[in-house]
Amino acid sequence: MLASLFLIGAIWSTPQMSVQAASQTIVEDGIDGMTNAVNRMTGGIITYARWPGPAESHRTLCLVGTPQLTARVAPDLPGNGPRITVRRTTPGAVISNGDCDILFLGRLPIADRQRLIGWVRGRPVLTISDDDPACLYGAMFCLAEKPAGLSFSVNLDSIGRGPLRVDPRVLKIGHADGGTP
């Protein structure tokens, strides 16, 4: 398994948000290479998020919609991160229960996505999508398959709208040699 990170230094703005792009090339052996890459990247993103209050040993990831890059979402957290329970659910259940720490948004109707993103604002909920490569619809992190591997975009506006804190070093996820990119 070989992982290396190439950061793209460009930051661009749209009227509603600021997005930072980063790219990670992951080469995985076996048939589940993209699944492993998605789960490693998702786990890495989670470890850089800080929820308000005392540290928790457990977090709940709610999977809404149909993931586009993998059939099995199971974040692979490096080190001693919190234990993650993955629960497949519906937009209505997320809003009525309010017990999701992380939302993983796959393909779902635009109205449902907008309702969930609106509900998340002001709440300590990390949002990750694999069905919005340009990160235009309000998720904090957006995964995308590129010819060179898996990449992600960061929606700084969405991160800034809530109490969740994300360490800016998240852009170094996957940098194999530990040096500067």
N, C-alpha and C positions, 0 to 999 in steps of 0.2 A: 504494500500500500504506500503510495507516494502522495503527499499533499503539499502544495505550495500556493502562495498567495501573491497575486499581482494587484496592487492598489491602483486604481485609476484616480488621479488627483482632481478630476473635474467635478465641480459643484455647479449645478444649474438650478435656476429658479423658474417656477411658474407662478401665476398670480396667487394661487392658493397654497403653495407649499414649496419647501426646499428639499431637494433629494440629493443624497450623496450616493455615489455608486462605488461598489467594490466588486472585485472579481476573485473567485477562488477556483483554481483548477484542481480537481480531485480525480485521481485515477484509482479506481477500485477493481480488484480482481473479482471475477465471478459474475453471475447473471444479475445479481442484485446491486450492482455498482451504484446506480442512481438512488436507490432506496437508502443505501449506506451513506451516500454523500448528503442527501436531504436530512437524514437523521443526525448525522454528525454536525452539519451546519446549524440545524435547529437547536441542538443541544448546546452548541457553542454560543449562539445568540442568547439563550436562556441564562447561561452562566454570567453574562455581562449585564443582566437586568437586576435592578434592586427595587424591591417592593418596600413601601413605607412600613414602619413598625419593626418588631423583632424578626430575626431571620427564621424562616420556616424550613422544616426538614422535608416537607411535602408540598407539591404544587399540582394543580389539576389543569390539564390541557384539554380543552373542548374542541373537538374536530367538527366543523360545520361545513357541509357541502361535500363535493367529491374532489379529493386531491388529484392534481394533474401530473405530478412528477413521481409519485409513489403510491402504491396501494396500501402501504403499511407505515403509518406515522408512529414512531417510537423514538423520541429524542435520545440521543447518545450523549450524555453529559460527561465532559472530561473532569477528572478530579473528584472532589467530594461535593458535587452539586446536590440539590434537593432531589428526592425521589419524585418522579413524574407519573401520575396516573392519566392515561389517555381515555377519554370518553367521547364516543360519537353521539352527537346531539343535534337539535334543531335550533334555528334562530329564536323561536318563541320560548323554548326551554332555557336557553342561555339568559334571556332577558328576565324571565319570571323567577328563575332560581338564583341567578347572580353569583354563582359559586365557582366561576371559571377564573383562574389566574392567567391563563394563556388561551388565546383563541387562534386556532389554525384554520384559516379560511381557504377552502378549495373552491371549485366552481359552484356558484349558486346564483340565483336571480339577483339582479342589480338592486332591486328594492330591499331584499333581505340583507344584502351586504351593507347598503346605506343605513338601514335600521340598526344593524349591529355596530357599525362604526360610530354612529350617533350615540348609541347606548354606552360605548366604551369611554367616550370623552369624559374626562374628569375622574375616571376610575383607574385603579392600579391593575390594569389588564394589558398584558403584552399581546400584540397582534402580529401574526405572521401569515402571509398569503403565498400560495404558489400558482395563483391564477390572475396575477396582475404584475407582470414583469417590470413595468415602468413605475410601479408604486403610485399610481394616480388616484386610487379609490379610497385611500385613507388608512390602510394598514401601516404599521410601523416598519416592518421588514417584509420585503417581497423577494421570493426566490425565483430564479429563472434558469432554464437550461440553455447553455450557450455551446457553440461548437467546441470550445476549449474546456468545458466542464460546467460546473454549477456556479452561479453568481447570485448576488443579492443586491438590492437597493435599500436605502434607509430613508424613510420619510421623516425628516427632522421636525416638520410642523406637527405631525401626529404625535411624536414623542413629547414635544413641548406642551401639548394640550392636557397632559395628565400628571398625576403624582408619581408615576413610575419613573425611575432614573435608569438611564442606560449609559454605561461607561463608554466613552468615545473610543477606547481601545478595541471595541467590537470589530472595527475595520481591519484588525490584524488576525482575525479568526483564520486558522489553518496555516499560518506562516510557519513552515516546517523547520527552518533552521534557527528560529528565534531572533534573528538579526532584524535590522530595519528593512522595510520593504523598498 
